[in-house]
């Protein structure tokens, strides 16, 4: 587990469905926020016992895997859904620079990279390590999703799907094979993140001030 995400260890133990979603917002300066959600279905009590020993769904173990001097863990939530016998974990964290995620145990093999490109462009990449097969694992039952929203204009990418500035990569265990690399070239916005309503509000305030000054001058 030193080289792979904690949840990948489940692939060696359970033949049921395993799901992982990594949702990232990357700011113009390379900092950002990440939400990780993973869950699996436990077929029997013995699987639950093994899961407890591994600590994959243990908040303290999760915190240890995602902690570093460059990350701030905002929330960790672990819960079970008795209606479908699934166990879930949610991790919310922020990072000072996406390259710094390489310093966590969970992402030690992910090779995060954010480099300068041409004409104010940035080139981002993340490696998805290969996951051992066998042990009766059904590759089609393993689902992994990466979602990246960039504070900038997308130039090129190799995503499997898009939603505006959000790029999405969906893979099964079999599709990951010997590993995949997420790759995006984008041109960052000049500001870190300024919601459109800020501009609208600023314009309205400026208009009110101008009207006030004009009326005052007339008086």
Phi and psi in degrees as a GROMACS rama.xvg file:
@    title "Ramachandran Plot"
@    xaxis  label "Phi"
@    yaxis  label "Psi"
@TYPE xy
-70.2847  -27.4288  UNK-2
-102.082  -15.7046  UNK-3
-126.562  161.747  UNK-4
-59.0034  145.415  UNK-5
-50.8032  -43.6994  UNK-6
-63.7379  -24.8287  UNK-7
-64.428  -22.5247  UNK-8
-63.2805  -24.1527  UNK-9
-61.4392  -30.5404  UNK-10
-62.5763  -21.9949  UNK-11
-86.0685  -12.1116  UNK-12
-116.711  -29.5333  UNK-13
-124.612  139.525  UNK-14
-97.2107  4.28285  UNK-15
-82.0265  -171.524  UNK-16
-77.4093  133.781  UNK-17
-123.767  130.69  UNK-18
-127.068  140.54  UNK-19
-142.467  129.725  UNK-20
-128.243  127.074  UNK-21
-117.258  111.037  UNK-22
-112.225  117.582  UNK-23
-125.115  137.219  UNK-24
-112.514  119.684  UNK-25
-107.12  118.629  UNK-26
-78.6518  170.498  UNK-27
-63.0482  -30.8512  UNK-28
-89.1726  5.55396  UNK-29
94.6868  -11.2577  UNK-30
-80.9061  173.988  UNK-31
175.685  -170.352  UNK-32
-134.282  151.272  UNK-33
-139.211  138.055  UNK-34
-121.939  122.647  UNK-35
-113.15  128.993  UNK-36
-128.129  127.573  UNK-37
-141.498  147.957  UNK-38
-154.307  158.635  UNK-39
-150.462  160.4  UNK-40
-100.697  127.775  UNK-41
-99.5792  115.733  UNK-42
-73.5444  -23.5457  UNK-43
-154.397  172.889  UNK-44
-65.6351  -31.5703  UNK-45
-64.384  -37.795  UNK-46
-64.6312  -37.1514  UNK-47
-62.6565  -41.0933  UNK-48
-64.2033  -43.1442  UNK-49
-63.5709  -41.5224  UNK-50
-60.3112  -41.6685  UNK-51
-63.2046  -37.8812  UNK-52
-68.3188  -38.6927  UNK-53
-70.2561  -38.1651  UNK-54
83.235  16.296  UNK-55
-61.7673  -33.167  UNK-56
-108.523  27.6637  UNK-57
-99.959  123.102  UNK-58
-54.4828  -39.8988  UNK-59
-66.0274  -40.701  UNK-60
-66.5476  -41.0631  UNK-61
-62.5395  -43.4623  UNK-62
-60.6043  -41.0536  UNK-63
-62.6082  -39.3895  UNK-64
-70.9523  -32.0563  UNK-65
-104.758  3.83919  UNK-66
-87.7418  144.95  UNK-67
-165.452  167.513  UNK-68
-62.9229  -13.1376  UNK-69
-108.392  1.13645  UNK-70
-120.224  152.115  UNK-71
-128.692  113.732  UNK-72
-83.8093  117.008  UNK-73
-87.3428  -33.4172  UNK-74
-162.752  141.328  UNK-75
-131.965  125.17  UNK-76
-129.644  128.398  UNK-77
-125.613  131.481  UNK-78
-154.019  161.23  UNK-79
-115.729  143.305  UNK-80
-110.572  106.292  UNK-81
-70.9727  -16.9567  UNK-82
-70.4797  -27.8846  UNK-83
-131.715  12.0431  UNK-84
59.287  37.2667  UNK-85
-106.928  151.16  UNK-86
-118.089  135.194  UNK-87
-125.043  152.084  UNK-88
-139.545  138.702  UNK-89
-129.253  130.322  UNK-90
-125.857  124.975  UNK-91
-113.571  126.592  UNK-92
-146.872  162.273  UNK-93
-122.014  158.073  UNK-94
-139.364  148.701  UNK-95
-75.6396  -32.7306  UNK-96
-154.699  138.642  UNK-97
-63.5738  -26.691  UNK-98
-61.6794  -29.1598  UNK-99
-67.986  -16.5417  UNK-100
-64.7985  -18.9578  UNK-101
-64.6369  -16.2728  UNK-102
-84.8932  -4.41376  UNK-103
-89.8798  153.862  UNK-104
-63.4346  -41.204  UNK-105
-63.0015  -34.5494  UNK-106
-109.961  23.1608  UNK-107
-60.9902  -26.5  UNK-108
-107.992  11.4787  UNK-109
-87.2516  -16.4873  UNK-110
52.506  50.6479  UNK-111
-60.946  138.333  UNK-112
-148.323  134.535  UNK-113
-136.621  108.873  UNK-114
-123.981  158.683  UNK-115
-71.5868  139.961  UNK-116
-116.956  -157.442  UNK-117
-84.4985  150.809  UNK-118
51.3464  56.5981  UNK-119
63.1452  18.996  UNK-120
-90.5346  155.758  UNK-121
-120.585  144.344  UNK-122
-116.19  117.349  UNK-123
-110.686  144.021  UNK-124
-151.012  152.304  UNK-125
-143.303  134.306  UNK-126
-93.2242  134.261  UNK-127
-100.445  108.084  UNK-128
-64.4101  151.606  UNK-129
-65.5286  148.678  UNK-130
-117.495  128.818  UNK-131
-57.8327  137.479  UNK-132
-101.054  -178.706  UNK-133
100.415  -164.76  UNK-134
57.4971  26.649  UNK-135
74.1079  17.6332  UNK-136
-76.4504  130.943  UNK-137
-89.3724  107.085  UNK-138
-59.2235  -33.1115  UNK-139
-74.3665  -13.5061  UNK-140
-91.2127  -3.72158  UNK-141
-99.4878  115.923  UNK-142
-119.527  128.95  UNK-143
-130.63  132.419  UNK-144
-131.727  132.698  UNK-145
-117.655  129.825  UNK-146
-123.949  124.816  UNK-147
-125.783  126.043  UNK-148
-110.564  125.527  UNK-149
-107.387  136.788  UNK-150
-83.3779  69.1903  UNK-151
175.603  179.634  UNK-152
-90.152  128.483  UNK-153
-76.9298  128.995  UNK-154
-99.1149  -59.1764  UNK-155
-139.688  157.765  UNK-156
-165.13  167.343  UNK-157
-122.507  29.149  UNK-158
-66.8824  155.011  UNK-159
-86.0666  -15.1591  UNK-160
-157.327  160.293  UNK-161
-138.306  154.193  UNK-162
-147.322  84.8702  UNK-163
67.4276  -125.215  UNK-164
-87.0155  5.54146  UNK-165
-98.0717  123.757  UNK-166
-106.23  142.303  UNK-167
-129.394  134.014  UNK-168
-120.916  121.286  UNK-169
-117.225  128.199  UNK-170
-139.569  152.127  UNK-171
-99.672  171.085  UNK-172
-57.7175  -42.9305  UNK-173
-64.374  -36.0279  UNK-174
-71.8486  -27.3102  UNK-175
-67.1434  -38.8464  UNK-176
52.76  -123.962  UNK-177
-84.8447  7.2802  UNK-178
124.07  151.776  UNK-179
-128.844  154.095  UNK-180
-124.043  121.868  UNK-181
-79.1476  131.973  UNK-182
-140.004  129.928  UNK-183
-143.597  134.903  UNK-184
-112.494  127.49  UNK-185
-144.585  160.628  UNK-186
-109.051  107.242  UNK-187
-61.2808  145.929  UNK-188
-65.7911  154.765  UNK-189
-69.5251  -33.4463  UNK-190
-97.5065  149.011  UNK-191
-58.9451  -54.5612  UNK-192
-168.28  110.671  UNK-193
-124.322  107.867  UNK-194
-60.9228  145.745  UNK-195
-55.9468  -31.6971  UNK-196
-67.622  -22.5495  UNK-197
-64.5104  -44.3673  UNK-198
-63.9946  -42.3759  UNK-199
-63.1435  -43.8576  UNK-200
-65.6897  -41.0918  UNK-201
-62.6172  -41.0652  UNK-202
-64.5131  -39.8419  UNK-203
-65.5479  -43.4909  UNK-204
-62.1443  -43.1728  UNK-205
-62.1902  -40.4605  UNK-206
-63.8509  -42.2632  UNK-207
-62.4738  -41.4207  UNK-208
-63.9674  -43.0477  UNK-209
-63.4246  -44.8581  UNK-210
-61.3998  -41.8787  UNK-211
-62.4189  -43.5639  UNK-212
-66.7919  -39.5327  UNK-213
-63.6175  -44.461  UNK-214
-66.2084  -37.9381  UNK-215
-66.8988  -37.7691  UNK-216
-65.4825  -37.9914  UNK-217
-67.1054  -37.0965  UNK-218
